[in-house]
């Protein structure tokens, strides 16, 4: 049975009257007041409803509460037990989720229900819907300007152990042999007793972890040989092909081993390839098969984060404007940042949050990215990759169309020929031979003259280098450094860099919901400032203020008269409600009969 409470209709009598005006003001100016007022009613619970039946089973937990618990757990970086306890006893959570009741059905969520709901959110990718819906809502409420944005990445580590190659080989072999012994004992009995003893004995894990550096290569060669024996024996068996542990074993074998034929015709031998030749997208740990390796930051995942910003340093004006994270995406650590810029622009454009100017570091500023972004109406402010040694094409004076007007020494060319995507510039031989910069100049000796050859891409890169030398570029690009504060905020407040989960779906859920939490923390600061700057009469009027004169009159009449009036009101309501309920019951029975 589906349970969804109505949080849009207000209360006649305020259920939060007991809190008191000072504590109520603190709640209204915190994240709880913002969440209750602008977010709770806009959660995508309609995407959860198809997973439950409306006519069978026990009632679900209230879907707003269950979905919010999954989100707030990541926002405050809580364990399952801490989440259950906080939902049960924290008044700020009760106020944010609009739970005035005191029953277990209202305020208790079992760890199993929380785990099930979180898995449902991850499997159905509702974390992305939560991020997009809440971000769009905040952008609308606070009128966020998205013209200026900046993009960067942060390395995220899942909850997995860092394994060396020898430990990785031992781990996958041990796991496969354990499962084979449990599910296929007949096949397990065919194996050599020495091999099974090496990996399944009580001392096996310690033997592999206490290998001396001088013995590491020999042990690795032995493990690679054992890996090859197992692959050769079981790769064609239908029973083992379905085992996930054997698939993991095959992956390690194909990624890190090679079969070499003996020169004297004595068969083949399995060897581990050199560590430098192992691909960065190879298996890092069987407990997290989706994690990859970055040569710069290590094992884990890469998370792309794009946010808005304003070019102002005035503290008061900056506090009034919300810096909103508009895009979050988890990618493999082995994938470069250059591949993330266009998907980020596409994602923001689909939600009407696209920028007109995007600031990013040099990894994002490839010529292909800049050209593609320009076609979308986005200016990419990013330094060009690499450095020129000596004089380069950027030291030549060029026209708007890319033709050279003069060389670094100030000499004009004899002629400039433009072909299909290429340029050829001719300089007089006498001028170039007498030039003191000839040794470091990019011109080359031709048949009758000195020539300079370059393509459209090199021309665009040179013009970018010229612009980067001016103060206008430095003024624009200096705002990119502010994104590092966002990465620090994500780590300090939500612990994004070190997660408690493993696997891409779980890491993606954590990253998107934690970024959404940072958006709410930021919006709450702006929201509190707006409420403080409001005049008292402009604040939203709560029900207790509306009916305060009536409450005062009832208190002044005394208890006997007050009880008579309340009983009369109750009987009058019963007189109106009972016919309506009877009519509704008749309609339901007619529907059931139909």
Phi and psi in degrees as a GROMACS rama.xvg file:
@    title "Ramachandran Plot"
@    xaxis  label "Phi"
@    yaxis  label "Psi"
@TYPE xy
-95.2877  132.014  UNK-2
-120.61  116.359  UNK-3
-133.106  114.522  UNK-4
-83.1102  154.581  UNK-5
-87.5829  111.477  UNK-6
-106.501  6.52428  UNK-7
-91.678  -38.5877  UNK-8
-74.121  130.257  UNK-9
-75.3313  172.987  UNK-10
-97.5668  142.179  UNK-11
-71.4083  -44.2058  UNK-12
-113.562  123.919  UNK-13
-65.6755  118.86  UNK-14
-74.8862  -9.62371  UNK-15
-103.553  17.8557  UNK-16
-63.443  -27.8872  UNK-17
-72.2167  -13.5394  UNK-18
-69.7456  -35.8369  UNK-19
99.245  150.456  UNK-20
-65.2349  -36.3913  UNK-21
-72.4885  -45.6583  UNK-22
-69.7645  -32.5184  UNK-23
-64.7859  -38.6347  UNK-24
-65.0619  -39.4967  UNK-25
-62.7925  -40.7632  UNK-26
-67.1116  -42.0929  UNK-27
-63.5225  -33.1811  UNK-28
-92.0047  5.13043  UNK-29
-102.301  -177.01  UNK-30
-60.3129  -30.0456  UNK-31
-64.1371  -43.0818  UNK-32
-65.0687  -40.6357  UNK-33
-64.0038  -44.7985  UNK-34
-62.9308  -44.3474  UNK-35
-66.1257  -38.8311  UNK-36
-81.5837  -37.5273  UNK-37
-122.86  -11.7511  UNK-38
-117.698  -40.5582  UNK-39
-54.0556  -42.9238  UNK-40
-78.1723  -4.87023  UNK-41
-114.225  15.8053  UNK-42
-71.0599  143.666  UNK-43
-79.7433  58.0468  UNK-44
-72.1834  -17.1822  UNK-45
-63.5987  -20.7569  UNK-46
-84.1173  -11.6616  UNK-47
-90.1003  -29.9916  UNK-48
-57.8202  -40.0382  UNK-49
-61.5603  -14.0913  UNK-50
-89.1999  1.14338  UNK-51
-129.989  157.222  UNK-52
-98.7966  140.642  UNK-53
-88.0245  -10.4696  UNK-54
-122.978  11.3365  UNK-55
-153.968  146.137  UNK-56
92.3881  173.458  UNK-57
-71.1014  154.262  UNK-58
-62.2682  139.18  UNK-59
-72.6997  165.173  UNK-60
-64.8196  150.095  UNK-61
-53.9208  123.999  UNK-62
-66.2138  -33.6025  UNK-63
-60.7319  -42.6821  UNK-64
-68.4583  -44.912  UNK-65
-65.066  -44.4716  UNK-66
-67.5823  -38.0534  UNK-67
-66.7015  -34.6713  UNK-68
-62.8912  -40.6247  UNK-69
-62.9095  -41.3798  UNK-70
-70.149  -48.4538  UNK-71
-66.769  -26.9788  UNK-72
-59.9915  -43.3275  UNK-73
-75.419  -33.4712  UNK-74
-63.3397  -38.6143  UNK-75
-104.591  4.9541  UNK-76
53.8722  62.257  UNK-77
-109.474  152.163  UNK-78
-77.424  173.457  UNK-79
-62.1482  -43.6691  UNK-80
-65.0726  -40.9544  UNK-81
-66.4002  -34.982  UNK-82
-65.9447  -44.7085  UNK-83
-61.7638  -43.5189  UNK-84
-68.3032  -41.2901  UNK-85
-65.2357  -42.0581  UNK-86
-63.1103  -32.6518  UNK-87
-75.8232  -32.7276  UNK-88
-126.805  -9.90835  UNK-89
-86.1877  119.452  UNK-90
-67.2757  -32.2914  UNK-91
-66.3701  -36.592  UNK-92
-66.9042  -41.8255  UNK-93
-61.4796  -41.4601  UNK-94
-68.4034  -42.5576  UNK-95
-64.3417  -38.379  UNK-96
-92.7561  3.85213  UNK-97
56.2924  58.2089  UNK-98
-117.962  86.8659  UNK-99
-80.9869  -18.389  UNK-100
-70.4897  163.985  UNK-101
-120.17  17.2086  UNK-102
-90.4602  162.42  UNK-103
-65.11  -31.1784  UNK-104
-62.6283  -28.5495  UNK-105
-87.1472  -40.9769  UNK-106
-118.4  4.58654  UNK-107
-115.832  133.195  UNK-108
-133.27  119.062  UNK-109
-70.9178  152.936  UNK-110
-57.1098  -35.9795  UNK-111
-64.8296  -42.604  UNK-112
-64.0226  -40.257  UNK-113
-62.5895  -43.3357  UNK-114
-63.5926  -42.8258  UNK-115
-63.8906  -43.7906  UNK-116
-65.4037  -40.0995  UNK-117
-64.9057  -40.9958  UNK-118
-64.6467  -38.5089  UNK-119
-63.7563  -42.1514  UNK-120
-63.752  -41.1893  UNK-121
-69.7321  -43.4706  UNK-122
-66.5698  -37.2321  UNK-123
-91.7176  4.36408  UNK-124
57.2844  36.4401  UNK-125
-74.7193  -14.3946  UNK-126
-61.9785  -37.9938  UNK-127
-66.5642  -38.441  UNK-128
-66.281  -39.4614  UNK-129
-61.4146  -47.6815  UNK-130
-60.9916  -45.9907  UNK-131
-68.2649  -42.7923  UNK-132
-67.9586  -45.0458  UNK-133
-68.4029  -39.7121  UNK-134
-63.1709  -43.9909  UNK-135
-63.4664  -38.107  UNK-136
-65.8635  -44.3626  UNK-137
-65.9264  -38.8395  UNK-138
-62.252  -35.2126  UNK-139
-75.3791  -44.3124  UNK-140
-65.1641  -41.6173  UNK-141
-100.137  6.64846  UNK-142
51.6553  55.2506  UNK-143
-74.2799  131.743  UNK-144
-89.9582  126.102  UNK-145
-106.692  15.8629  UNK-146
-64.4882  -40.3583  UNK-147
-107.145  121.534  UNK-148
-139.933  162.12  UNK-149
-137.457  150.85  UNK-150
-131.704  138.753  UNK-151
-159.158  172.352  UNK-152
-123.037  156.996  UNK-153
-134.8  140.301  UNK-154
-84.351  132.947  UNK-155
-120.207  132.613  UNK-156
-108.349  128.512  UNK-157
-83.3073  175.506  UNK-158
-84.6592  68.5091  UNK-159
-132.687  154.732  UNK-160
-83.3221  145.077  UNK-161
-82.6464  118.161  UNK-162
-108.525  138.981  UNK-163
-78.1025  174.013  UNK-164
-64.0323  -43.1261  UNK-165
-63.6886  -42.151  UNK-166
-67.1274  -34.2554  UNK-167
-66.3076  -45.4227  UNK-168
-59.3072  -47.497  UNK-169
-62.5785  -36.6007  UNK-170
-66.9684  -48.1871  UNK-171
-69.4018  -36.0075  UNK-172
-67.4168  -44.3643  UNK-173
-63.0703  -42.7592  UNK-174
-63.7624  -42.5647  UNK-175
-65.7447  -44.1288  UNK-176
-64.6844  -37.1213  UNK-177
-62.8023  -45.5118  UNK-178
-68.9863  -35.6845  UNK-179
-66.0641  -40.4338  UNK-180
-65.5633  -33.453  UNK-181
-79.3829  -40.4647  UNK-182
-102.932  -27.4298  UNK-183
-131.981  70.7552  UNK-184
-62.9568  -30.2369  UNK-185
-65.0236  -43.8431  UNK-186
-66.7054  -37.8236  UNK-187
-63.1856  -34.5282  UNK-188
-69.1656  -17.4519  UNK-189
-75.5781  -17.3846  UNK-190
-76.8971  158.857  UNK-191
-67.7512  134.484  UNK-192
-63.8925  -32.34  UNK-193
-65.7342  -39.7018  UNK-194
-65.4389  -47.7961  UNK-195
-63.2275  -34.2613  UNK-196
-67.8278  -34.4634  UNK-197
-64.8522  -29.6685  UNK-198
-111.951  -19.6281  UNK-199
-112.367  -5.03899  UNK-200
-72.3051  164.225  UNK-201
-64.9178  -28.8451  UNK-202
-89.9888  -4.05469  UNK-203
-59.7738  -48.5132  UNK-204
-60.199  -39.6161  UNK-205
-68.6126  -34.5835  UNK-206
-63.1768  -38.8336  UNK-207
-79.0069  -27.1799  UNK-208
-84.338  -15.8077  UNK-209
-112.843  37.2879  UNK-210
-80.3833  133.859  UNK-211
-70.6457  151.036  UNK-212
-57.8131  -34.211  UNK-213
-69.5418  -21.7212  UNK-214
-100.79  -1.75704  UNK-215
-63.1388  -44.1972  UNK-216
-65.1192  -38.9138  UNK-217
-66.4644  -41.4159  UNK-218
-65.08  -40.4419  UNK-219
-64.2357  -40.3362  UNK-220
-64.2884  -38.6181  UNK-221
-65.2824  -43.2382  UNK-222
-64.6837  -39.3086  UNK-223
-64.2433  -38.8066  UNK-224
-63.9407  -43.7852  UNK-225
-62.5961  -37.6292  UNK-226
-62.4666  -43.2969  UNK-227
-64.152  -37.0043  UNK-228
-62.8695  -44.8114  UNK-229
-66.5813  -40.6388  UNK-230
-65.0806  -44.1517  UNK-231
-64.3165  -36.0968  UNK-232
-78.164  -35.7122  UNK-233
-115.555  2.55474  UNK-234
-67.856  -25.4354  UNK-235
-101.913  5.25887  UNK-236
-85.2151  127.255  UNK-237
-65.0293  -31.6908  UNK-238
-68.6439  -35.7115  UNK-239
-87.5118  -21.9439  UNK-240
-61.2145  -28.7224  UNK-241
-84.7928  -11.2802  UNK-242
-77.659  128.321  UNK-243
-64.7633  -33.3445  UNK-244
-66.8224  -33.3852  UNK-245
-73.2862  -35.1579  UNK-246
-62.6659  -38.2343  UNK-247
-66.1582  -39.1354  UNK-248
-64.1946  -41.9514  UNK-249
-63.1409  -39.4582  UNK-250
-62.3072  -45.6058  UNK-251
-62.8817  -39.4998  UNK-252
-63.1413  -48.1357  UNK-253
-72.2865  -26.2297  UNK-254
-84.4347  -31.6401  UNK-255
-125.804  3.44457  UNK-256
-128.083  159.049  UNK-257
-142.062  144.083  UNK-258
-98.7993  120.396  UNK-259
-113.706  137.5  UNK-260
-83.0216  137.285  UNK-261
-70.7206  140.405  UNK-262
-66.0457  -28.192  UNK-263
-91.7524  13.9272  UNK-264
74.6987  22.2373  UNK-265
-90.4296  27.4351  UNK-266
98.3875  -158.546  UNK-267
-124.654  160.432  UNK-268
-137.098  143.701  UNK-269
-95.575  127.226  UNK-270
-126.829  150.377  UNK-271
-81.7649  131.035  UNK-272
-71.7257  157.974  UNK-273
-57.2467  147.038  UNK-274
-60.9033  -30.1875  UNK-275
-69.8521  -19.1238  UNK-276
-93.3331  -4.31486  UNK-277
-73.2708  131.35  UNK-278
-66.0513  148.834  UNK-279
-72.6792  -15.855  UNK-280
-96.2715  17.5333  UNK-281
-74.168  167.379  UNK-282
-65.5546  129.361  UNK-283
-99.8446  -34.351  UNK-284
-159.98  130.307  UNK-285
-59.9172  -23.89  UNK-286
-72.9117  -17.6528  UNK-287
-140.072  80.3108  UNK-288
-68.4334  -13.4615  UNK-289
-86.331  -16.1647  UNK-290
-71.9187  143.895  UNK-291
-127.439  -171.197  UNK-292
-121.744  136.809  UNK-293
-113.993  126.809  UNK-294
-64.0798  -19.3853  UNK-295
-92.6937  -36.1852  UNK-296
-122.888  -8.04495  UNK-297
97.9808  -159.206  UNK-298
-77.0726  149.692  UNK-299
137.904  -142.732  UNK-300
-133.146  162.162  UNK-301
-114.803  133.331  UNK-302
-117.173  120.454  UNK-303
-87.9326  131.461  UNK-304
-130.351  126.072  UNK-305
-123.134  135.151  UNK-306
-139.651  161.051  UNK-307
-85.7924  162.181  UNK-308
-157.492  167.104  UNK-309
-126.074  144.015  UNK-310
-88.5206  73.3335  UNK-311
-149.27  146.823  UNK-312
-114.255  3.89437  UNK-313
-74.5902  123.634  UNK-314
-64.3739  -46.2279  UNK-315
-66.1876  -42.6381  UNK-316
-67.1147  -37.071  UNK-317
-66.6677  -35.2478  UNK-318
-67.1789  -26.1755  UNK-319
-77.8028  -13.5569  UNK-320
-111.057  139.232  UNK-321
-93.9902  125.299  UNK-322
-88.7653  113.738  UNK-323
-112.27  131.02  UNK-324
-75.8642  118.093  UNK-325
-102.84  -14.8173  UNK-326
-150.15  132.534  UNK-327
-139.713  129.912  UNK-328
-148.254  134.162  UNK-329
-96.3204  127.472  UNK-330
-126.545  172.838  UNK-331
-69.8657  145.664  UNK-332
-65.9713  -25.9268  UNK-333
-79.6212  -9.19308  UNK-334
-88.5449  131.685  UNK-335
-70.9669  158.351  UNK-336
-67.9158  -21.608  UNK-337
-61.9087  -25.4584  UNK-338
-83.4076  -1.76113  UNK-339
-101.016  -13.0696  UNK-340
-70.4937  -50.3049  UNK-341
-64.5708  -44.2233  UNK-342
-58.764  -34.6441  UNK-343
-65.8241  -42.6923  UNK-344
-65.0081  -39.6072  UNK-345
-65.153  -42.7714  UNK-346
-62.9895  -43.5668  UNK-347
-67.7149  -36.8552  UNK-348
-66.6591  -35.1399  UNK-349
-63.7115  -23.8229  UNK-350
-108.977  18.551  UNK-351
57.3629  37.9466  UNK-352
-123.626  22.5903  UNK-353
-71.9301  145.478  UNK-354
-88.6047  167.517  UNK-355
-104.739  -17.7968  UNK-356
-139.036  123.554  UNK-357
-119.123  124.47  UNK-358
-104.202  129.603  UNK-359
-153.492  166.643  UNK-360
-78.1497  -179.115  UNK-361
-66.4192  -24.1076  UNK-362
-63.1796  -29.3572  UNK-363
-86.6192  -16.9523  UNK-364
-93.0094  43.2485  UNK-365
-68.6124  160.259  UNK-366
-62.5793  -38.6976  UNK-367
-63.235  -42.5626  UNK-368
-64.9946  -42.785  UNK-369
-64.381  -40.3927  UNK-370
-68.0442  -42.7141  UNK-371
-65.495  -41.1342  UNK-372
-66.2147  -36.8209  UNK-373
-63.4839  -35.222  UNK-374
-66.3397  -24.0298  UNK-375
-90.5664  3.6113  UNK-376
80.9526  25.093  UNK-377
-117.977  128.125  UNK-378
-92.1431  121.804  UNK-379
-93.8166  116.853  UNK-380
-98.9926  100.4  UNK-381
-153.308  137.665  UNK-382
-67.2123  151.515  UNK-383
-76.0675  149.832  UNK-384
-75.0928  147.521  UNK-385
81.3748  173.23  UNK-386
-133.825  143.987  UNK-387
-86.4255  135.29  UNK-388
-97.9909  126.553  UNK-389
71.9801  -149.559  UNK-390
-81.6605  143.035  UNK-391
-130.576  -177.569  UNK-392
-63.1598  -28.6498  UNK-393
-69.0463  -14.1689  UNK-394
-85.1456  -6.68077  UNK-395
-87.5571  145.264  UNK-396
-82.9421  123.787  UNK-397
-125.654  156.649  UNK-398
-83.6889  177.754  UNK-399
-65.9406  -28.2519  UNK-400
-86.9105  -0.31455  UNK-401
96.7794  6.62231  UNK-402
-87.1539  143.232  UNK-403
-77.4433  128.518  UNK-404
-94.8387  -35.8185  UNK-405
-159.842  157.468  UNK-406
-85.7046  176.127  UNK-407
-59.4997  -25.1163  UNK-408
-84.5068  -3.01453  UNK-409
92.5993  8.19722  UNK-410
-89.0356  134.249  UNK-411
-80.7226  146.952  UNK-412
-75.4241  159.752  UNK-413
-70.2984  -42.8939  UNK-414
-161.072  159.213  UNK-415
-130.782  117.377  UNK-416
-103.274  135.226  UNK-417
-118.914  121.241  UNK-418
-106.355  -154.407  UNK-419
-83.0744  91.952  UNK-420
81.7177  7.16663  UNK-421
-134.044  158.362  UNK-422
-129.334  142.254  UNK-423
-130.956  119.467  UNK-424
-113.404  130.309  UNK-425
-105.473  132.133  UNK-426
-119.404  150.386  UNK-427
-65.9451  136.295  UNK-428
-63.8207  -39.5955  UNK-429
-64.5256  -40.3168  UNK-430
-66.1321  -42.0263  UNK-431
-69.5386  -37.1601  UNK-432
-67.7474  -29.5903  UNK-433
-90.0775  -0.333991  UNK-434
-81.5293  132.354  UNK-435
-72.2834  -13.6837  UNK-436
-97.8908  11.5909  UNK-437
-61.1644  -35.7852  UNK-438
-66.4555  -27.2089  UNK-439
-111.764  6.9358  UNK-440
-85.7073  144.331  UNK-441
-76.617  -2.08479  UNK-442
-71.0061  149.975  UNK-443
-123.352  150.136  UNK-444
-71.9119  124.911  UNK-445
-101.249  -163.175  UNK-446
-69.4553  -47.0754  UNK-447
-120.086  -8.50064  UNK-448
-157.088  174.407  UNK-449
-89.1019  140.548  UNK-450
-129.113  150.247  UNK-451
-124.074  119.273  UNK-452
-110.557  134.078  UNK-453
-156.73  158.049  UNK-454
-101.777  173.716  UNK-455
-59.339  -40.3966  UNK-456
-63.6539  -44.5858  UNK-457
-65.5816  -35.1351  UNK-458
-63.9557  -44.3313  UNK-459
-64.9508  -39.3538  UNK-460
-64.1022  -39.6355  UNK-461
-64.953  -42.1649  UNK-462
-65.4277  -34.241  UNK-463
-65.7547  -40.9191  UNK-464
-62.8672  -36.2606  UNK-465
-65.6701  -41.6712  UNK-466
-66.9936  -33.4576  UNK-467
-67.4019  -18.6473  UNK-468
-79.653  -12.0223  UNK-469
-89.3658  163.11  UNK-470
-70.1383  -24.6083  UNK-471
-65.0422  -41.4104  UNK-472
-66.1005  -43.7892  UNK-473
-62.4873  -35.0088  UNK-474
-67.8083  -37.6208  UNK-475
-73.1151  -43.0539  UNK-476
-75.8217  -20.7471  UNK-477
-65.3805  -19.0163  UNK-478
-78.2115  -9.66181  UNK-479
-64.1146  -30.9326  UNK-480
-61.5424  -21.9875  UNK-481
-65.5233  -21.0625  UNK-482
-68.7794  -22.4426  UNK-483
-65.5956  -31.322  UNK-484
-65.9403  -35.0605  UNK-485
-65.2894  -42.7576  UNK-486
-62.0268  -39.5106  UNK-487
-66.3116  -39.2312  UNK-488
-65.4327  -40.3954  UNK-489
-61.0571  -36.3803  UNK-490
-78.4567  -44.8821  UNK-491
-69.7694  -41.2384  UNK-492
-89.1609  -32.1273  UNK-493
-122.333  -3.32037  UNK-494
56.9796  48.9013  UNK-495
-68.5187  -33.6697  UNK-496
-72.9728  -21.2849  UNK-497
-132.209  101.302  UNK-498
-97.388  162.688  UNK-499
-94.1366  3.75983  UNK-500
-119.742  168.665  UNK-501
-134.054  153.77  UNK-502
95.4491  146.43  UNK-503
-60.7159  -45.8884  UNK-504
-58.7234  -42.1829  UNK-505
-69.5859  -39.5574  UNK-506
-65.5114  -41.0142  UNK-507
-62.1618  -43.4368  UNK-508
-58.4989  -47.4112  UNK-509
-62.2545  -44.9447  UNK-510
-63.3912  -45.689  UNK-511
-69.0568  -41.5676  UNK-512
-73.1064  -33.8419  UNK-513
-68.3623  -39.3859  UNK-514
-64.4906  -37.2602  UNK-515
-63.564  -38.8255  UNK-516
-62.4652  -40.1025  UNK-517
-63.6912  -38.3731  UNK-518
-59.1496  -40.8622  UNK-519
-69.8867  -40.6378  UNK-520
-58.8303  -43.3984  UNK-521
-67.2646  -43.8939  UNK-522
-64.868  -32.9334  UNK-523
-64.4321  -35.9232  UNK-524
-65.9222  -42.7876  UNK-525
-68.0349  -38.7307  UNK-526
-63.646  -42.7277  UNK-527
-64.4297  -40.0551  UNK-528
-64.1017  -38.9157  UNK-529
-66.585  -40.6527  UNK-530
-65.2183  -37.539  UNK-531
-68.2663  -31.6733  UNK-532
-82.5174  -7.93405  UNK-533
-74.7648  148.221  UNK-534
-74.1404  151.261  UNK-535
-54.457  -37.0143  UNK-536
-75.431  -15.4277  UNK-537
-87.8691  -12.1998  UNK-538
-68.9779  149.7  UNK-539
-58.949  133.175  UNK-540
-85.7323  121.397  UNK-541
-81.3098  158.858  UNK-542
-58.4443  -33.3855  UNK-543
-68.7709  -29.4891  UNK-544
-72.6533  -34.217  UNK-545
-65.603  -43.2168  UNK-546
-99.4349  11.8689  UNK-547
-59.7117  -43.1396  UNK-548
-60.1567  -39.3653  UNK-549
-64.8432  -42.0763  UNK-550
-62.6615  -39.7742  UNK-551
-64.6768  -39.182  UNK-552
-65.2872  -42.7522  UNK-553
-63.8908  -39.0721  UNK-554
-65.9071  -33.0024  UNK-555
-75.2032  -23.4311  UNK-556
-74.432  -19.8639  UNK-557
96.576  161.357  UNK-558
-65.3245  -47.7052  UNK-559
-60.4564  -47.399  UNK-560
-67.5764  -38.4847  UNK-561
-62.0046  -40.4381  UNK-562
-65.6666  -39.0594  UNK-563
-64.5961  -41.1785  UNK-564
-65.1063  -43.0068  UNK-565
-67.0984  -37.6336  UNK-566
-65.0273  -38.8243  UNK-567
-63.6273  -42.7306  UNK-568
-63.546  -40.4612  UNK-569
-65.1229  -43.7782  UNK-570
-64.6236  -35.0829  UNK-571
-66.8062  -39.793  UNK-572
-66.8898  -39.4641  UNK-573
-62.3203  -36.833  UNK-574
-63.8369  -31.9695  UNK-575
-86.0975  -38.7131  UNK-576
-76.1725  -38.936  UNK-577
-59.9344  -45.5484  UNK-578
-61.6193  -35.6422  UNK-579
-66.0562  -42.8858  UNK-580
-64.6107  -39.1073  UNK-581
-64.2023  -41.9058  UNK-582
-64.2727  -40.9309  UNK-583
-64.8039  -38.7969  UNK-584
-64.3603  -38.0532  UNK-585
-65.3517  -37.8537  UNK-586
-65.7185  -39.4999  UNK-587
-65.1077  -40.9314  UNK-588
-66.5014  -34.1186  UNK-589
-65.4833  -39.0689  UNK-590
-66.2082  -39.9474  UNK-591
-65.1412  -39.7925  UNK-592
-65.2309  -37.5393  UNK-593
